[in-house]
């Protein structure tokens, strides 16, 4: 790009920045360094210099959004501190949420236990020994009432990390908000919903892919019509990376999943400029500092380009890649766990310098157990130190223009594009090449069926662990510097009394509710599942009647069956 075009871009950026300032969207804060030096809101090439390829870097708030979605960067709004939490029963988790909010957190993220993630009630025989142990147990809308007691849902953004039974859980959340006096249109938050990543990496599904896609499409339609502030789909790369993928694989598999959901929305007759702003993303911030920053910048650029050029978006908001970041759980080590504080801080800084919209920082003891209150506080304070003391929120995309960062950004983008081509080719040679949803959808479904994604991730994980075991890569405290004076940590242990209490409470609720109302709601849902009706209103009525999660998912299992992964030879 020549110097004249670069200068014109700087002028456009300055105009957008001043407009934001005039609307009160620039924080009243000290933007000087610790020593009192003034900082500019953004930095770019010196005047009069031609920069080949600068159109791929650009200015913050301008297509292709490599440098961020807003001209103001974090001078406008800092990232949301959204800590992921959930354990035991709803009452115990509510106490932790109150602690997080009182301590300065400004958003919530719900972790569910394994029975809930699999659409099972706490009294299901398959739930035995798992209730409340890796997250909070939610059996009905009553549990959702308790979970958010004293937390106004119309004023607090809540993210829920769940996929298989995402729609029933969403309906229980809406019912809890209604009981607080809020309409669905008042709610702002995010539902993970992303089922593709379950088949690819996490393996927490219920139904075969097509019924899950139907539920997701129904949810997208419902939210597009009724809940303008809510984001019904958070496409997750986090679990793909935690399973062992490379940064480029995490980026490519995740964005491909996102493209498939765009195809799903368009196949439902939804307007891309209307529904695409409701799509968000969830990425891992791993330990390779610069690679992660480059990954986030490449993600924004790729998404913007595909949404405009492939899917026909014309509104900037439809091209924006909004994402939440969580520091890498897989990077945490059981030996010398206090080192995890350092790892988490570095990973969090990568997320911030990559322009994340919200952030969760892992606790130092999460490799051993659910976080203790002390460890959760340290994780929260890590973000607050970054935000308040380091100056990283003073300048938009402070690493933009770095030769290394820009080269890594280009490299990861190129690798991702090669993977997209492979996914589309998978669909083209399959029997479902003409899948009614779209070509990326066809490729993903074929890749799931053939185990291609799982194989690619397994190969990447194997390569990394070979490097670790050979000594080419190191983990401090594990493969190097293993001597330590660390004392054992006190960890949070979930009593089995939680399970007994939850099962007893569920039994009482079954007796207290109007059984005939539940029966009718579930019967209506059963019939609707055999039609093309949108299922969200039916599931909502079942949730209002106090039907349990297991009953709702069990009704749909009767129609659709359960998915079994194909054996790979």
C-alpha positions in Angstrom: 0.0 0.0 0.0 1.4 3.4 -0.9 1.9 6.2 1.6 -1.1 8.2 0.4 -3.5 5.4 1.0 -2.0 4.7 4.4 -2.4 8.4 5.3 -6.0 8.3 4.2 -6.6 5.3 6.4 -5.1 7.2 9.4 -7.5 10.1 8.8 -10.5 7.6 8.7 -9.3 6.1 11.9 -8.9 9.5 13.6 -12.5 10.5 12.5 -13.9 7.2 14.0 -11.9 7.8 17.2 -13.2 11.3 17.6 -16.7 10.2 17.0 -16.4 7.6 19.7 -14.9 10.3 22.1 -17.8 12.6 21.3 -20.3 9.9 22.2 -18.6 9.3 25.5 -17.1 6.0 24.4 -13.5 6.7 25.5 -12.8 6.0 29.1 -11.9 8.8 31.5 -8.5 7.3 32.5 -4.8 8.1 32.7 -3.3 6.8 29.4 0.3 7.7 30.3 3.1 5.3 31.1 4.2 4.6 34.7 6.9 7.2 34.2 4.4 9.8 32.9 5.0 9.5 29.2 2.1 10.3 26.9 0.8 7.4 24.7 -1.1 7.7 21.5 -4.3 5.8 21.0 -2.8 3.9 18.1 0.6 3.7 16.3 1.3 3.1 12.6 3.9 3.6 9.8 5.7 6.9 9.7 4.3 9.4 7.2 5.4 9.2 3.6 6.5 5.5 3.7 5.0 2.9 1.4 4.3 -0.4 3.2 3.6 -3.3 0.8 0.6 -5.4 2.1 -0.5 -2.8 4.7 -4.1 -3.3 3.6 -3.9 -6.7 5.4 -2.9 -4.9 8.6 -4.8 -1.7 8.4 -6.1 0.5 11.3 -8.2 -0.6 14.3 -11.9 -0.6 13.6 -11.5 -1.0 9.8 -11.8 -4.0 7.5 -10.2 -6.6 7.7 -10.1 -5.8 11.5 -6.7 -7.4 12.0 -5.9 -4.7 14.6 -9.3 -4.9 16.4 -13.0 -4.2 16.0 -13.0 -0.7 17.4 -11.0 2.4 16.6 -10.6 3.0 20.4 -9.2 -0.4 21.3 -9.4 -0.8 25.1 -9.4 2.9 25.6 -13.1 2.6 24.8 -14.1 -0.5 26.7 -11.7 -2.9 28.4 -12.2 -6.6 28.1 -14.9 -8.2 30.2 -13.5 -10.2 33.2 -15.6 -13.3 32.8 -14.5 -16.0 35.2 -15.7 -19.6 34.6 -17.1 -21.2 37.7 -19.4 -23.9 38.8 -19.3 -26.7 41.4 -21.5 -28.7 43.7 -25.1 -27.5 43.7 -26.7 -24.2 42.5 -26.5 -22.7 46.0 -22.8 -23.3 46.4 -22.1 -21.9 42.9 -24.2 -18.9 43.5 -22.0 -18.1 46.5 -18.9 -18.3 44.3 -20.6 -16.0 41.7 -21.4 -13.5 44.4 -17.7 -13.6 45.4 -16.5 -13.0 41.8 -18.9 -10.1 41.3 -18.1 -8.5 44.6 -14.4 -8.9 43.8 -14.6 -7.0 40.6 -15.6 -9.5 38.0 -18.2 -8.1 35.5 -19.5 -11.2 33.8 -20.3 -14.8 34.6 -19.5 -18.1 32.9 -21.3 -21.3 34.0 -19.5 -24.6 34.3 -21.9 -27.6 34.4 -21.3 -31.0 35.9 -21.0 -34.1 33.6 -24.6 -35.3 34.1 -25.9 -31.9 33.0 -23.5 -31.8 30.0 -24.9 -35.2 28.9 -28.5 -34.2 29.4 -29.0 -36.5 32.4 -30.7 -35.8 35.7 -28.9 -36.1 39.0 -30.9 -39.2 40.0 -30.1 -41.0 36.7 -28.1 -44.2 37.4 -25.5 -43.0 34.9 -25.0 -39.9 37.0 -23.8 -41.7 40.1 -20.6 -40.4 41.5 -20.5 -37.4 39.1 -23.0 -35.0 40.5 -21.5 -31.6 41.2 -17.9 -32.8 40.7 -16.8 -30.9 37.5 -19.3 -28.1 37.6 -22.7 -27.3 38.9 -25.7 -29.7 38.8 -28.7 -28.3 37.0 -31.8 -30.5 36.9 -34.7 -28.0 36.3 -35.6 -24.3 36.1 -35.6 -24.3 40.0 -31.9 -24.9 40.0 -31.5 -22.0 37.6 -33.5 -19.8 39.9 -31.1 -20.6 42.7 -28.0 -20.4 40.6 -28.7 -16.7 39.8 -30.4 -15.7 43.0 -29.6 -12.1 43.8 -28.0 -11.6 40.4 -30.2 -9.5 38.1 -30.1 -11.4 34.7 -31.3 -8.4 32.8 -28.2 -6.5 34.0 -25.5 -9.2 34.1 -24.1 -11.0 31.0 -23.9 -14.8 31.6 -22.1 -17.3 29.4 -23.0 -20.9 29.5 -20.6 -23.6 28.4 -22.7 -26.5 27.2 -23.5 -28.0 23.9 -25.5 -31.2 23.7 -28.4 -30.0 26.0 -27.7 -26.3 25.3 -31.3 -25.5 24.1 -33.1 -27.0 27.2 -30.5 -25.2 29.5 -31.1 -22.0 27.6 -34.8 -22.3 28.1 -34.4 -22.8 31.8 -32.2 -19.7 31.9 -34.9 -17.7 30.1 -37.5 -19.0 32.6 -35.3 -18.0 35.5 -35.0 -14.5 34.0 -38.8 -14.3 33.5 -39.3 -15.1 37.2 -37.0 -12.2 38.0 -39.2 -10.0 35.9 -37.2 -9.8 32.7 -38.4 -10.4 29.2 -36.3 -12.5 26.8 -35.4 -9.3 24.9 -33.8 -7.9 28.0 -31.2 -10.7 28.2 -27.6 -10.4 27.0 -25.2 -13.3 27.2 -23.7 -16.2 25.3 -24.6 -19.9 24.9 -21.9 -22.2 23.6 -24.3 -24.5 21.7 -21.4 -25.5 19.3 -22.0 -29.2 18.6 -19.3 -29.6 15.9 -16.5 -29.3 18.5 -18.1 -32.1 20.5 -17.7 -34.5 17.6 -14.3 -33.2 16.8 -12.7 -33.0 20.2 -14.7 -33.0 23.5 -17.0 -35.9 22.8 -20.0 -34.7 24.8 -22.9 -35.1 22.4 -26.4 -36.6 22.8 -28.0 -37.0 19.3 -26.6 -37.6 15.8 -25.4 -34.4 14.0 -28.5 -33.6 12.0 -30.9 -33.4 15.0 -28.4 -31.3 16.8 -28.1 -29.0 13.8 -31.9 -28.7 13.8 -32.0 -27.6 17.4 -29.2 -25.0 16.7 -31.1 -23.7 13.7 -34.3 -23.5 15.7 -32.4 -21.5 18.4 -30.9 -19.2 15.9 -34.3 -18.4 14.4 -35.8 -17.9 17.9 -33.1 -15.5 19.1 -33.0 -13.6 15.8 -36.7 -12.9 16.3 -37.0 -12.5 20.0 -33.6 -11.7 21.7 -31.7 -9.0 19.8 -28.9 -8.7 22.5 -28.3 -12.4 23.0 -25.6 -14.5 21.3 -27.0 -18.0 20.7 -23.8 -19.6 19.5 -20.3 -19.4 20.8 -18.1 -21.5 18.4 -15.4 -23.1 20.5 -11.8 -23.7 19.5 -10.8 -24.0 23.2 -11.6 -27.7 23.4 -10.0 -28.5 20.1 -6.7 -26.9 21.3 -7.0 -28.7 24.7 -7.3 -32.0 22.8 -3.8 -31.4 21.3 -4.2 -29.4 18.1 -1.8 -26.8 16.8 -2.6 -23.1 16.8 -3.4 -23.2 13.1 -5.6 -26.3 13.5 -7.5 -24.7 16.4 -8.1 -21.6 14.3 -9.0 -23.4 11.1 -11.3 -26.0 12.6 -13.1 -23.4 14.7 -13.6 -20.9 11.9 -14.7 -23.7 9.6 -17.3 -24.6 12.2 -18.3 -21.0 12.3 -18.7 -20.9 8.5 -20.9 -24.0 8.7 -23.2 -22.2 11.2 -23.4 -19.2 8.8 -24.5 -21.7 6.2 -27.1 -23.1 8.6 -28.5 -19.6 9.3 -28.7 -18.8 5.6 -30.3 -22.2 4.9 -33.1 -21.2 7.4 -33.7 -18.0 5.4 -32.1 -15.7 7.9 -30.3 -12.6 6.7 -26.6 -12.8 7.3 -26.3 -9.1 8.4 -29.0 -9.9 11.0 -27.8 -13.2 12.6 -24.1 -13.2 12.1 -23.5 -10.5 14.9 -25.0 -13.2 17.2 -22.1 -15.6 16.5 -19.2 -15.4 18.8 -16.0 -17.5 19.4 -14.1 -19.1 22.3 -10.4 -19.6 21.9 -7.5 -21.0 23.9 -4.6 -18.8 25.0 -1.7 -21.2 25.1 1.8 -20.6 26.3 3.6 -19.6 23.1 3.1 -15.9 23.5 3.6 -14.5 20.0 2.0 -17.4 18.2 -1.2 -16.9 20.2 -1.3 -13.2 19.5 -0.9 -13.9 15.8 -3.6 -16.5 15.9 -6.2 -14.0 17.3 -5.3 -11.4 14.7 -5.4 -13.9 11.9 -8.8 -15.1 13.1 -10.4 -11.6 12.8 -9.0 -11.1 9.4 -10.1 -14.5 8.0 -13.6 -14.2 9.4 -14.1 -10.7 8.1 -12.9 -11.7 4.6 -15.0 -14.9 4.4 -18.2 -13.2 5.7 -17.9 -10.4 3.2 -16.6 -12.3 0.1 -18.2 -15.7 0.5 -21.3 -15.1 2.5 -22.3 -11.7 1.4 -22.2 -9.7 4.6 -22.3 -5.9 4.1 -22.5 -4.7 7.7 -19.3 -4.4 9.6 -20.9 -5.9 12.7 -21.7 -9.1 10.7 -18.0 -9.3 9.8 -16.7 -8.8 13.4 -15.2 -11.8 15.1 -16.0 -11.4 18.7 -14.2 -13.8 21.0 -13.8 -14.9 24.6 -10.4 -16.3 25.7 -9.6 -18.8 28.4 -6.0 -19.5 29.4 -4.8 -23.0 28.6 -5.8 -25.7 31.0 -3.5 -28.2 29.3 -0.5 -26.0 30.0 -1.0 -26.2 33.7 1.2 -28.7 35.6 0.6 -30.7 38.8 4.3 -30.6 39.8 5.2 -27.2 41.1 1.6 -25.8 40.7 2.6 -22.3 41.8 4.3 -22.0 38.4 0.8 -22.0 36.9 0.3 -18.5 38.2 3.1 -17.3 35.8 1.8 -19.4 32.9 -1.7 -18.0 33.3 -0.5 -14.4 33.5 1.5 -14.8 30.3 -1.4 -16.5 28.5 -3.8 -13.8 29.7 -1.5 -11.1 28.4 -1.4 -12.9 25.0 -5.2 -12.8 24.9 -5.3 -9.1 25.8 -2.6 -8.1 23.2 -4.5 -10.2 20.7 -7.6 -8.1 21.3 -9.9 -10.5 23.2 -13.4 -9.2 24.1 -13.6 -11.2 27.4 -11.2 -13.3 29.4 -11.1 -16.1 31.9 -7.9 -16.8 33.8 -7.4 -20.4 35.1 -6.6 -21.0 38.7 -3.3 -22.5 39.7 -4.9 -25.6 41.2 -7.3 -26.5 38.3 -4.9 -29.3 37.2 -5.6 -30.9 40.6 -9.2 -30.1 41.4 -11.9 -27.4 41.0 -10.5 -24.0 42.1 -10.4 -23.2 45.8 -11.6 -19.7 46.8 -8.0 -18.5 47.3 -6.9 -19.8 43.9 -10.0 -18.3 42.2 -9.2 -14.9 43.8 -5.6 -15.1 42.5 -6.9 -15.9 39.0 -9.3 -12.9 39.2 -6.5 -10.6 40.5 -4.3 -11.6 37.6 -6.6 -9.9 35.2 -7.1 -6.9 37.4 -3.3 -6.4 37.6 -3.0 -6.6 33.8 -5.9 -4.1 33.4 -5.0 -1.6 36.1 -1.2 -1.6 36.3 0.5 -2.7 33.1 -0.6 -0.1 30.5 -1.7 -2.7 28.1 -5.1 -1.1 27.7 -3.7 2.3 26.7 -3.0 1.6 23.0 -4.9 -0.3 20.3 -3.0 -3.3 19.0 0.4 -2.3 20.4 2.2 -5.1 18.5 0.7 -4.2 15.1 3.5 -3.7 12.6 5.9 -6.0 14.4 7.8 -7.9 11.7 7.6 -11.1 13.8 4.0 -10.8 14.7 2.9 -9.8 11.2 4.9 -12.7 9.7 3.3 -15.2 12.2 -0.1 -13.8 11.5 0.4 -14.3 7.7 1.8 -17.8 8.3 -1.1 -19.0 10.5 -3.6 -17.5 8.0 -2.1 -19.4 5.1 -2.1 -22.7 7.1 -5.7 -22.1 8.0 -6.7 -21.5 4.3 -5.0 -24.8 3.4 -7.1 -26.6 6.0 -10.3 -25.0 4.8 -9.5 -26.3 1.3 -9.1 -29.8 2.7 -12.4 -29.6 4.6 -14.3 -28.5 1.5 -12.6 -31.3 -0.5 -13.8 -33.9 2.1 -17.4 -32.8 1.4 -16.9 -32.8 -2.4 -15.9 -36.5 -2.5 -18.6 -37.6 0.0 -22.2 -38.7 -0.7 -23.5 -35.6 1.0 -21.4 -33.2 -1.2 -24.7 -31.5 -2.1 -25.7 -31.1 1.5 -28.6 -28.7 1.7 -27.0 -26.6 4.3 -23.7 -25.9 2.4 -20.3 -27.1 1.2 -18.4 -26.4 4.5 -21.1 -28.3 6.4 -20.7 -31.2 4.0 -17.0 -31.3 4.6 -17.3 -31.1 8.4 -19.9 -33.9 8.5 -17.7 -36.1 6.3 -14.7 -35.3 8.4 -16.6 -36.3 11.6 -17.9 -39.5 10.1 -14.4 -40.5 8.9 -12.6 -39.4 12.0 -10.4 -37.0 10.1 -10.5 -34.2 12.6 -9.7 -36.6 15.5 -6.8 -38.1 13.5 -5.3 -34.7 12.7 -5.5 -33.6 16.3 -4.0 -36.9 17.5 -1.1 -36.5 15.1 -0.4 -33.0 16.3 -0.6 -34.0 20.0 1.8 -36.9 19.3 4.3 -34.7 17.6 4.3 -32.3 20.5 4.8 -35.0 23.1 7.6 -36.5 21.1 9.3 -33.1 21.3 8.7 -32.9 25.0 10.0 -36.4 25.8 13.1 -36.0 23.5 14.1 -32.8 25.3 13.5 -30.5 22.3 10.7 -28.8 24.2 10.5 -28.2 28.0 8.0 -27.8 30.8 9.4 -26.2 33.9 8.9 -28.4 36.9 8.1 -31.5 34.7 10.9 -32.1 32.3 13.3 -29.4 33.5 14.1 -27.8 36.9 12.2 -30.5 38.8 13.7 -29.7 42.2 11.2 -27.7 44.3 10.4 -26.4 47.7 6.6 -26.2 46.9 4.3 -27.4 49.6 1.2 -29.4 48.7 -1.8 -27.3 47.9 -5.1 -27.4 49.8 -7.6 -28.2 47.2 -11.4 -28.0 46.9 -13.1 -31.4 47.4 -16.8 -31.9 46.6 -18.5 -34.1 49.2 -20.7 -36.9 48.0 -23.3 -35.3 50.3 -23.9 -32.9 47.4 -25.2 -35.7 45.3 -27.4 -37.1 48.0 -28.9 -33.6 48.7 -29.4 -32.9 45.0 -31.2 -36.2 44.4 -33.4 -35.7 47.4 -34.3 -32.1 46.3 -35.1 -33.4 42.8 -37.4 -36.0 44.3 -39.3 -33.3 46.3 -39.7 -31.2 43.2 -41.2 -34.0 41.2 -43.8 -34.4 43.9 -44.5 -30.7 44.2 -45.0 -30.0 40.5 -48.2 -30.5 38.5 -47.5 -33.9 36.9 -50.2 -33.6 34.2 -48.8 -30.2 33.1 -45.4 -31.8 32.7 -46.8 -34.8 30.8 -48.7 -32.7 28.3 -45.7 -30.4 27.7 -43.4 -33.4 27.0 -46.0 -35.1 24.8 -46.3 -31.9 22.8 -42.5 -31.8 22.5 -42.5 -35.4 21.4 -45.0 -34.8 18.6 -43.3 -31.5 17.5 -39.9 -33.3 17.1 -41.5 -35.3 14.3 -42.5 -32.2 12.5 -40.6 -29.2 11.1 -41.9 -26.8 13.9 -39.4 -24.7 15.8 -38.8 -26.7 19.0 -37.7 -23.8 21.3 -41.3 -22.7 22.3 -42.1 -26.4 23.1 -39.0 -26.8 25.2 -39.7 -23.4 26.9 -43.2 -24.6 27.9 -41.7 -27.8 29.3 -39.1 -25.8 31.3 -41.9 -23.6 32.7 -43.8 -26.7 33.8 -40.7 -27.8 35.7 -39.9 -30.7 33.4 -36.3 -31.8 34.2 -33.4 -31.7 31.9 -33.3 -35.5 31.7 -37.0 -35.7 30.9 -36.7 -33.1 28.0 -33.6 -34.8 26.6 -35.1 -38.2 27.1 -38.1 -37.2 25.1 -36.0 -36.2 22.2 -33.8 -39.3 22.5 -37.0 -41.3 21.9 -37.4 -39.6 18.5 -33.8 -39.2 17.4 -31.8 -41.8 19.3 -28.2 -41.4 20.5 -25.1 -40.9 18.5 -22.4 -43.5 18.6 -19.0 -42.7 17.2 -17.8 -44.8 14.3 -14.9 -47.1 14.9 -11.9 -46.1 12.9 -9.6 -48.7 11.4 
